[in-house]
Amino acid sequence: MNPDLSRRRATLRRRTTLVATAAVLALGLAACSSGGGKASTTADAGSGGKVASTPRLTIAVVTHESPGDSFWDKIRAGAEAAAAKDNVDLKYSQDPDGGKQAGLVQNAVDSKVDGIAVTLSHPEPLKPAVQAAVSAGIPVVAFNSGIDQWKDVGALMYFGSDETVAGTAAGKRIADGGGKHPLCVIQEQGSVALEARCAGVKKSAPGTENINVNGTDLASVTSTIAAKLQADPSIDYVVTLGAPIALATLDAAKQADSKAKVVTFDLNADVAKAIAAGTMEFSIDQQPYLQGYEAVDSLWLYVTNRNDIGGGLPVLTGPSFVDKDNIAAIAKYAAKNTR
């Protein structure tokens, strides 16, 4: 027989065997859960899809959300969408204080949840609580903040943007646009993600100056930035690190009669309108809906199938630029809190 033909037939037999084996495994997984329990009944998820036919899990999502910040609406919407699909009882809690957030993680450990997704804006106070979860056999994934710290605290996976890369890209775009003296506004002092963004901006635009504001008091944010712009007319760009801060900055620039251009990290419906109208230059988007979704979905995949996403590397959800060239295609999703 022709040796080439013989090799092709042998390859075909191996492929057929693999397909058949996969089919048998799929049927077996449909009949039982990874823990050996009876699979739950498939039901409508309320969003046009079907709930996973796996035993109901309880997953805690613990963030550093500050009151009134619309960014977190997207995180939560993504987490809730994944929970609906995956037959998950979602327990969402938040506190912007690192120590109190750690207490919420410990509460989740004590209640014996099946998995925990946590943001690591202030990693050090959270580390003991995360490691307590790991010691209790509860898988933990990190998302949104802590891209340089997630492995050290003991998380399995990470979902978010590389904030240093994002800041560097934003700074380059500002420098290419002629910016000499950007003002980078940090609304939560000590946040590793926000500090990394401004450091990245300064790397590409060396004239960058930082200013700290209280992100929970938008009236104060507006007056502080307006005073700074009035005092220093050489500021030609203002870089904000959250959509509500960006909108307050637009008001501040008007009050100060400043010609500084405004750019921001993150996106909401009002920022999308401002970009479309040309009153804001661009947004650096990290896709928070996707972060919340993947944080919950990855835990479901890990608990039910031991799937590990990322291969030991962070899974990046950004950065991507939203500007006048693509805002028309994105605005409707920003309005729905899915982008």
SULFENDA-V202198 format. One line per field, one symbol per residue. phi: phi as a letter, one per 30 degrees, with the letter a starting at -180 (. if undefined). A space follows every 50 residues. Layout:
phi->???
This chain:
phi->.edddddddddddddddddddddddddddddbddciddddddbddibjcb dedbedccbccbbceceiddedddeddddddddddcicdcccbaaddedd dddddddddddiddabcbccdbddddedddddddddicdbccaibjdcbd dddjddbbblcddddddddddddddddjdcbdcccccbdjdddddddddd eddcbeddbcbcbcddbdddeddddddddddbdddcbccccaddddddde ddddddhccddcbbdibbdddedddddidbdabccchdedddddeddddd ddddbhdccjhicdcdcacbdcbddbdddceddddcicb
